[in-house]
Amino acid sequence: QGETQKDIALAYLLMQDYPKATESYKRVLEIEKSDKNTEEIKETLEGLATISTESKNYKSAIEYYKELTNYYKNDLPSLANTYNNIGYNYKKLGETSKALENFDQSIKINQQIASQNKGNTNVRAVALMNIGSTYTNEGDFKSAKKYYEDALTIRKSQNNKVEEAKLNNFLAVNEFLANRNENALAYIDDAITEAERELNGANKSKAQEVLMSSYQIKANIYQQQQDLKQYQKNYQKYLDLQKAYQDEQNRQRQELIEKQLEIEKKEGEIKADLAEKDKQAMALVQAQQEAKIREGEIKALKDAQEIQNQRIRAAAAEKQQ
């Protein structure tokens, strides 16, 4: 029942019918809480919080994220991200002091993660990027830039082009919000160059996601500059990439569905084959049992016939005497 409701909620979410999606997710949450399914509860709360933010119901989003902090006590990256999201929603409500309080909490946790994982460059890079993102939300663009650049240095040492491109997008947004559009465009061009190198590689899907963001940011910059020609050019690239990405995702989903159907078909054939073999085995057992019964009946008849023969012979012997 819970899985069915979750599928319904997801369908409404994809249709951007947020009220019905919220209603469905709430029903799912009741079921999951009664089952005490912690992992599913977290996933559903994340969905409800995201829907609330997207539909500009910031107070509800804050309540869902606050509830999530109780589930993330032993998951510092998720806890830090949740505080960042709480801060973002308070910022949208215009409650600056509460926003900063939660942003600061997110920064402290991410700094703890970064200091504890100096040897784990992936975890450290993500933590540094998250600190930068939180400073961007706070409007402290100078501090944000420092952390983004520290994370970018790690990604360059790893030669991870997709993550480099992603960080250049973050830097571009940071510069754009700081009204330094030329710097923002330079970071965007770097991001596009790096992501395009990965379009034919193993990270194609992630590269497409980064490119979509790049062209969307670039279009926004030109829109602010009132450069209509460049805005339309880059926004069209964003739309083309989005369509290609969605087509690819749909193709992959269709492949998965077909594979699942094939697996289910084979499972059905195997079950049918096993059922037939079971039927044959049962028929064999029954035949063997019937054969034994018949053997018993035949033996009983033979025994009875032998007794009868003995009686006839005995009677004949008496007459001869």
Sine and cosine of phi, psi and omega as CSV:
sin_phi,cos_phi,sin_psi,cos_psi,sin_omega,cos_omega
0.00,0.00,-0.69,0.72,0.01,-1.00
-0.89,0.46,-0.67,0.75,0.00,-1.00
-0.91,0.42,-0.63,0.78,0.02,-1.00
-0.89,0.45,-0.72,0.70,0.03,-1.00
-0.88,0.47,-0.61,0.79,0.00,-1.00
-0.92,0.38,-0.62,0.78,0.07,-1.00
-0.89,0.46,-0.65,0.76,0.04,-1.00
-0.90,0.44,-0.69,0.72,0.01,-1.00
-0.87,0.48,-0.68,0.73,0.00,-1.00
-0.90,0.44,-0.64,0.77,0.02,-1.00
-0.88,0.48,-0.70,0.72,0.04,-1.00
-0.91,0.42,-0.60,0.80,0.01,-1.00
-0.90,0.44,-0.69,0.72,0.02,-1.00
-0.89,0.45,-0.51,0.86,0.04,-1.00
-0.99,0.11,-0.02,1.00,-0.04,-1.00
0.86,0.50,0.50,0.87,0.12,-0.99
-1.00,-0.03,0.99,0.17,-0.15,-0.99
-0.90,0.44,-0.64,0.77,0.03,-1.00
-0.87,0.50,-0.71,0.71,-0.01,-1.00
-0.95,0.32,-0.58,0.82,0.05,-1.00
-0.89,0.46,-0.69,0.72,0.01,-1.00
-0.88,0.47,-0.71,0.70,0.01,-1.00
-0.86,0.51,-0.69,0.73,0.00,-1.00
-0.92,0.38,-0.69,0.72,0.01,-1.00
-0.90,0.45,-0.57,0.82,0.02,-1.00
-0.91,0.43,-0.64,0.77,0.05,-1.00
-0.90,0.43,-0.64,0.77,0.04,-1.00
-0.88,0.48,-0.70,0.72,-0.04,-1.00
-0.87,0.49,-0.64,0.77,0.04,-1.00
-0.87,0.49,-0.69,0.72,0.00,-1.00
-0.90,0.44,-0.71,0.70,-0.05,-1.00
-0.91,0.41,-0.60,0.80,0.02,-1.00
-0.94,0.34,-0.59,0.81,0.04,-1.00
-0.93,0.37,-0.51,0.86,0.04,-1.00
-1.00,0.07,-0.14,0.99,-0.04,-1.00
0.83,0.56,0.68,0.74,0.00,-1.00
-1.00,-0.03,1.00,0.02,-0.16,-0.99
-0.86,0.52,-0.72,0.69,-0.04,-1.00
-0.89,0.46,-0.68,0.73,0.01,-1.00
-0.93,0.37,-0.59,0.81,0.03,-1.00
-0.87,0.49,-0.72,0.70,0.00,-1.00
-0.87,0.50,-0.71,0.70,-0.02,-1.00
-0.88,0.47,-0.66,0.75,-0.02,-1.00
-0.94,0.33,-0.65,0.76,0.06,-1.00
-0.88,0.47,-0.64,0.77,0.06,-1.00
-0.87,0.49,-0.69,0.73,0.02,-1.00
-0.89,0.46,-0.71,0.71,0.01,-1.00
-0.90,0.44,-0.64,0.77,0.01,-1.00
-0.91,0.41,-0.68,0.73,0.00,-1.00
-0.90,0.44,-0.70,0.71,0.02,-1.00
-0.87,0.49,-0.69,0.73,-0.01,-1.00
-0.88,0.47,-0.67,0.74,0.03,-1.00
-0.91,0.42,-0.72,0.70,-0.03,-1.00
-0.88,0.47,-0.58,0.82,-0.01,-1.00
-1.00,-0.03,0.21,0.98,0.08,-1.00
0.89,0.45,0.43,0.90,0.10,-1.00
-1.00,-0.10,0.94,0.33,-0.20,-0.98
-0.91,0.41,-0.56,0.83,0.00,-1.00
-0.90,0.43,-0.68,0.73,0.04,-1.00
-0.90,0.43,-0.65,0.76,0.01,-1.00
-0.86,0.52,-0.69,0.72,0.01,-1.00
-0.87,0.50,-0.68,0.73,-0.01,-1.00
-0.89,0.45,-0.66,0.75,0.02,-1.00
-0.91,0.41,-0.68,0.73,0.01,-1.00
-0.91,0.40,-0.60,0.80,0.05,-1.00
-0.89,0.45,-0.64,0.76,0.05,-1.00
-0.89,0.45,-0.59,0.81,0.00,-1.00
-0.90,0.43,-0.52,0.85,-0.01,-1.00
-0.86,0.51,-0.46,0.89,0.03,-1.00
-0.94,0.34,-0.42,0.91,-0.02,-1.00
-1.00,-0.05,-0.22,0.98,-0.09,-1.00
-0.95,-0.32,0.35,0.94,-0.04,-1.00
-0.85,0.53,-0.55,0.83,-0.03,-1.00
-0.97,-0.26,0.25,0.97,0.02,-1.00
-0.79,-0.62,0.99,0.11,-0.14,-0.99
-0.87,0.50,-0.68,0.73,0.02,-1.00
-0.86,0.51,-0.68,0.73,0.01,-1.00
-0.93,0.37,-0.60,0.80,0.02,-1.00
-0.90,0.44,-0.70,0.71,0.01,-1.00
-0.89,0.47,-0.69,0.72,0.00,-1.00
-0.90,0.44,-0.59,0.81,0.00,-1.00
-0.92,0.39,-0.69,0.73,0.05,-1.00
-0.89,0.45,-0.59,0.81,0.05,-1.00
-0.89,0.46,-0.68,0.74,0.01,-1.00
-0.92,0.39,-0.59,0.81,0.07,-1.00
-0.89,0.46,-0.72,0.69,0.02,-1.00
-0.86,0.51,-0.67,0.74,0.00,-1.00
-0.87,0.50,-0.70,0.72,-0.03,-1.00
-0.94,0.35,-0.60,0.80,0.10,-1.00
-0.90,0.43,-0.61,0.80,0.03,-1.00
-0.88,0.47,-0.65,0.76,0.02,-1.00
-0.91,0.42,-0.49,0.87,0.03,-1.00
-0.99,0.16,-0.15,0.99,-0.02,-1.00
0.99,0.12,0.20,0.98,0.02,-1.00
-1.00,-0.06,0.98,0.19,-0.16,-0.99
-0.87,0.49,-0.69,0.73,-0.07,-1.00
-0.90,0.43,-0.66,0.75,0.03,-1.00
-0.93,0.36,-0.58,0.81,0.04,-1.00
-0.89,0.46,-0.75,0.66,-0.02,-1.00
-0.90,0.44,-0.61,0.79,0.01,-1.00
-0.86,0.51,-0.69,0.72,0.00,-1.00
-0.97,0.25,-0.58,0.81,0.09,-1.00
-0.88,0.48,-0.69,0.73,0.01,-1.00
-0.89,0.46,-0.63,0.78,0.04,-1.00
-0.89,0.45,-0.66,0.75,0.04,-1.00
-0.89,0.46,-0.68,0.73,0.01,-1.00
-0.89,0.46,-0.70,0.72,-0.01,-1.00
-0.86,0.50,-0.70,0.72,-0.01,-1.00
-0.91,0.41,-0.68,0.73,0.00,-1.00
-0.92,0.39,-0.57,0.82,0.08,-1.00
-0.90,0.43,-0.62,0.79,0.06,-1.00
-0.89,0.46,-0.69,0.72,0.02,-1.00
-0.88,0.47,-0.70,0.71,-0.03,-1.00
-0.89,0.45,-0.67,0.74,-0.03,-1.00
-0.94,0.33,-0.49,0.87,-0.01,-1.00
-0.99,0.15,-0.23,0.97,-0.10,-1.00
-0.82,-0.58,0.67,0.74,0.01,-1.00
-0.89,0.46,-0.48,0.87,0.02,-1.00
-1.00,0.09,-0.33,0.95,0.01,-1.00
-0.99,-0.16,1.00,-0.04,-0.15,-0.99
-0.91,0.41,-0.53,0.85,0.01,-1.00
-0.90,0.43,-0.77,0.63,-0.01,-1.00
-0.89,0.47,-0.67,0.74,-0.01,-1.00
-0.89,0.45,-0.69,0.73,-0.01,-1.00
-0.89,0.46,-0.67,0.75,0.02,-1.00
-0.90,0.43,-0.68,0.74,0.00,-1.00
-0.89,0.46,-0.69,0.72,0.02,-1.00
-0.90,0.45,-0.65,0.76,0.03,-1.00
-0.89,0.45,-0.65,0.76,0.00,-1.00
-0.92,0.40,-0.59,0.81,0.07,-1.00
-0.89,0.45,-0.70,0.72,0.03,-1.00
-0.86,0.51,-0.68,0.73,0.01,-1.00
-0.88,0.47,-0.64,0.77,0.01,-1.00
-0.92,0.40,-0.67,0.75,0.05,-1.00
-0.90,0.44,-0.58,0.82,0.07,-1.00
-0.88,0.47,-0.70,0.72,0.03,-1.00
-0.88,0.47,-0.56,0.83,0.02,-1.00
-0.96,0.29,-0.36,0.93,-0.07,-1.00
1.00,-0.03,0.14,0.99,0.06,-1.00
-1.00,-0.03,0.98,0.19,-0.15,-0.99
-0.94,0.33,-0.48,0.88,0.03,-1.00
-0.92,0.40,-0.75,0.67,0.02,-1.00
-0.91,0.42,-0.63,0.77,0.01,-1.00
-0.86,0.52,-0.72,0.69,-0.03,-1.00
-0.86,0.50,-0.65,0.76,-0.01,-1.00
-0.87,0.50,-0.73,0.69,-0.04,-1.00
-0.94,0.33,-0.60,0.80,0.07,-1.00
-0.87,0.49,-0.69,0.73,-0.03,-1.00
-0.92,0.38,-0.58,0.81,0.07,-1.00
-0.90,0.44,-0.67,0.75,0.03,-1.00
-0.92,0.40,-0.61,0.79,0.00,-1.00
-0.91,0.42,-0.59,0.81,0.04,-1.00
-0.87,0.48,-0.66,0.75,0.03,-1.00
-0.90,0.44,-0.72,0.69,-0.03,-1.00
-0.90,0.44,-0.57,0.82,0.04,-1.00
-0.92,0.38,-0.60,0.80,0.03,-1.00
-0.92,0.39,-0.44,0.90,0.04,-1.00
-1.00,0.05,-0.17,0.99,-0.08,-1.00
0.84,0.55,0.64,0.77,0.00,-1.00
-0.99,-0.12,1.00,-0.03,-0.14,-0.99
-0.91,0.42,-0.62,0.79,-0.01,-1.00
-0.90,0.43,-0.70,0.72,0.01,-1.00
-0.94,0.34,-0.54,0.84,0.12,-0.99
-0.87,0.49,-0.73,0.68,-0.01,-1.00
-0.88,0.48,-0.67,0.75,0.01,-1.00
-0.87,0.49,-0.69,0.72,0.01,-1.00
-0.93,0.37,-0.57,0.82,0.07,-1.00
-0.90,0.43,-0.55,0.84,0.10,-0.99
-0.90,0.43,-0.68,0.74,0.04,-1.00
-0.88,0.47,-0.68,0.73,0.04,-1.00
-0.89,0.46,-0.62,0.78,0.01,-1.00
-0.90,0.44,-0.71,0.70,0.02,-1.00
-0.88,0.47,-0.68,0.74,0.01,-1.00
-0.86,0.52,-0.71,0.70,0.01,-1.00
-0.93,0.36,-0.60,0.80,0.02,-1.00
-0.88,0.47,-0.71,0.70,0.01,-1.00
-0.93,0.37,-0.41,0.91,0.04,-1.00
-1.00,0.04,0.12,0.99,0.01,-1.00
0.90,0.44,0.58,0.82,0.09,-1.00
-0.89,-0.45,0.96,0.29,-0.16,-0.99
-0.91,0.42,-0.57,0.82,-0.01,-1.00
-0.90,0.43,-0.68,0.73,0.06,-1.00
-0.89,0.46,-0.66,0.75,0.00,-1.00
-0.87,0.49,-0.70,0.72,0.00,-1.00
-0.91,0.42,-0.58,0.82,0.03,-1.00
-0.91,0.42,-0.69,0.72,0.04,-1.00
-0.90,0.43,-0.63,0.77,0.01,-1.00
-0.89,0.46,-0.69,0.72,0.00,-1.00
-0.89,0.46,-0.61,0.79,0.07,-1.00
-0.90,0.43,-0.67,0.74,0.00,-1.00
-0.88,0.47,-0.69,0.72,-0.01,-1.00
-0.89,0.45,-0.70,0.71,0.00,-1.00
-0.86,0.51,-0.72,0.69,-0.04,-1.00
-0.93,0.37,-0.68,0.73,-0.05,-1.00
-0.93,0.37,-0.61,0.79,-0.02,-1.00
-0.90,0.44,-0.47,0.88,0.03,-1.00
-0.91,0.42,-0.39,0.92,-0.09,-1.00
-0.98,-0.18,0.06,1.00,-0.07,-1.00
-0.91,0.42,-0.43,0.90,0.01,-1.00
-0.97,-0.25,0.18,0.98,-0.04,-1.00
-0.97,-0.24,-0.24,-0.97,-0.04,-1.00
-0.94,0.34,-0.38,0.92,-0.03,-1.00
-0.99,-0.17,0.51,0.86,-0.07,-1.00
-0.82,0.57,-0.73,0.68,-0.06,-1.00
-0.88,0.48,-0.71,0.70,0.02,-1.00
-0.92,0.39,-0.59,0.80,0.03,-1.00
-0.90,0.44,-0.64,0.77,0.04,-1.00
-0.88,0.47,-0.68,0.74,0.01,-1.00
-0.88,0.48,-0.69,0.72,0.00,-1.00
-0.90,0.43,-0.68,0.74,0.01,-1.00
-0.89,0.45,-0.64,0.76,0.05,-1.00
-0.85,0.53,-0.73,0.69,0.03,-1.00
-0.88,0.47,-0.66,0.75,-0.02,-1.00
-0.86,0.51,-0.77,0.63,-0.04,-1.00
-0.94,0.33,-0.51,0.86,0.07,-1.00
-0.92,0.39,-0.70,0.72,0.04,-1.00
-0.89,0.45,-0.69,0.72,-0.02,-1.00
-0.88,0.48,-0.67,0.75,0.03,-1.00
-0.89,0.46,-0.66,0.75,0.00,-1.00
-0.89,0.45,-0.62,0.78,0.01,-1.00
-0.90,0.44,-0.73,0.68,-0.01,-1.00
-0.93,0.38,-0.51,0.86,0.06,-1.00
-0.91,0.42,-0.66,0.75,0.03,-1.00
-0.90,0.43,-0.58,0.81,0.01,-1.00
-0.98,0.19,-0.04,1.00,-0.01,-1.00
0.87,0.50,0.55,0.84,0.10,-1.00
-1.00,-0.09,1.00,0.06,-0.14,-0.99
-0.88,0.48,-0.65,0.76,-0.04,-1.00
-0.88,0.47,-0.75,0.66,0.00,-1.00
-0.93,0.36,-0.58,0.82,0.04,-1.00
-0.87,0.49,-0.77,0.64,-0.03,-1.00
-0.89,0.46,-0.66,0.75,0.00,-1.00
-0.87,0.49,-0.74,0.67,-0.06,-1.00
-0.97,0.23,-0.55,0.84,0.03,-1.00
-0.93,0.37,-0.58,0.81,0.05,-1.00
-0.91,0.41,-0.62,0.78,0.07,-1.00
-0.88,0.47,-0.65,0.76,0.05,-1.00
-0.87,0.49,-0.71,0.70,0.00,-1.00
-0.90,0.43,-0.65,0.76,0.02,-1.00
-0.89,0.45,-0.69,0.72,0.02,-1.00
-0.91,0.42,-0.64,0.77,0.01,-1.00
-0.88,0.47,-0.69,0.72,0.01,-1.00
-0.90,0.43,-0.71,0.70,0.01,-1.00
-0.88,0.48,-0.64,0.76,0.01,-1.00
-0.91,0.42,-0.73,0.69,-0.01,-1.00
-0.90,0.43,-0.63,0.77,0.04,-1.00
-0.88,0.48,-0.67,0.74,0.01,-1.00
-0.91,0.40,-0.67,0.74,0.03,-1.00
-0.90,0.44,-0.65,0.76,0.03,-1.00
-0.90,0.43,-0.63,0.77,0.02,-1.00
-0.90,0.45,-0.69,0.72,0.01,-1.00
-0.91,0.42,-0.64,0.77,0.05,-1.00
-0.89,0.46,-0.66,0.75,0.01,-1.00
-0.90,0.44,-0.64,0.77,0.05,-1.00
-0.88,0.48,-0.68,0.73,0.01,-1.00
-0.90,0.44,-0.66,0.76,0.02,-1.00
-0.89,0.46,-0.71,0.71,0.00,-1.00
-0.90,0.44,-0.64,0.77,0.04,-1.00
-0.90,0.43,-0.66,0.75,0.01,-1.00
-0.90,0.44,-0.66,0.75,0.03,-1.00
-0.90,0.44,-0.63,0.78,0.02,-1.00
-0.91,0.42,-0.67,0.75,0.04,-1.00
-0.88,0.47,-0.71,0.70,0.00,-1.00
-0.90,0.44,-0.61,0.79,0.03,-1.00
-0.89,0.45,-0.73,0.68,0.01,-1.00
-0.89,0.45,-0.65,0.76,0.04,-1.00
-0.88,0.48,-0.64,0.77,0.04,-1.00
-0.90,0.44,-0.66,0.75,0.02,-1.00
-0.91,0.42,-0.66,0.75,0.01,-1.00
-0.89,0.45,-0.70,0.72,0.01,-1.00
-0.89,0.46,-0.66,0.75,0.01,-1.00
-0.90,0.43,-0.65,0.76,0.01,-1.00
-0.91,0.42,-0.68,0.73,0.03,-1.00
-0.90,0.43,-0.63,0.78,0.02,-1.00
-0.90,0.44,-0.65,0.76,0.03,-1.00
-0.91,0.42,-0.67,0.74,0.02,-1.00
-0.90,0.43,-0.64,0.77,0.05,-1.00
-0.88,0.47,-0.67,0.75,0.02,-1.00
-0.88,0.47,-0.70,0.72,0.01,-1.00
-0.90,0.43,-0.66,0.75,0.01,-1.00
-0.89,0.45,-0.68,0.74,0.02,-1.00
-0.90,0.43,-0.63,0.77,0.02,-1.00
-0.90,0.44,-0.63,0.78,0.02,-1.00
-0.91,0.42,-0.70,0.71,0.03,-1.00
-0.87,0.49,-0.70,0.71,0.01,-1.00
-0.89,0.46,-0.66,0.75,0.02,-1.00
-0.89,0.45,-0.66,0.75,0.02,-1.00
-0.90,0.44,-0.64,0.77,0.02,-1.00
-0.91,0.42,-0.67,0.74,0.02,-1.00
-0.90,0.43,-0.62,0.78,0.02,-1.00
-0.89,0.46,-0.66,0.75,0.03,-1.00
-0.90,0.44,-0.64,0.77,0.02,-1.00
-0.89,0.46,-0.71,0.71,0.01,-1.00
-0.89,0.46,-0.65,0.76,0.04,-1.00
-0.87,0.50,-0.66,0.75,0.02,-1.00
-0.90,0.43,-0.67,0.74,0.01,-1.00
-0.90,0.43,-0.69,0.72,0.01,-1.00
-0.88,0.48,-0.69,0.73,0.01,-1.00
-0.89,0.46,-0.67,0.75,0.01,-1.00
-0.89,0.46,-0.64,0.77,0.03,-1.00
-0.90,0.43,-0.68,0.73,0.02,-1.00
-0.88,0.47,-0.68,0.73,0.01,-1.00
-0.89,0.46,-0.68,0.73,0.00,-1.00
-0.90,0.43,-0.64,0.77,0.02,-1.00
-0.90,0.43,-0.65,0.76,0.01,-1.00
-0.90,0.44,-0.67,0.75,0.03,-1.00
-0.89,0.45,-0.68,0.73,0.01,-1.00
-0.89,0.46,-0.66,0.75,0.02,-1.00
-0.88,0.47,-0.66,0.75,0.01,-1.00
-0.89,0.45,-0.63,0.78,0.01,-1.00
-0.91,0.42,-0.68,0.74,0.01,-1.00
-0.88,0.47,-0.70,0.71,-0.01,-1.00
-0.90,0.44,-0.62,0.79,0.01,-1.00
-0.91,0.41,-0.66,0.75,0.01,-1.00
-0.90,0.43,-0.66,0.75,0.02,-1.00
-0.89,0.45,-0.65,0.76,0.00,-1.00
-0.90,0.44,-0.64,0.77,-0.02,-1.00
-0.90,0.44,-0.65,0.76,-0.01,-1.00
-0.90,0.43,-0.62,0.78,-0.01,-1.00
-0.92,0.40,-0.47,0.88,0.03,-1.00
-0.97,0.23,0.00,0.00,0.00,0.00
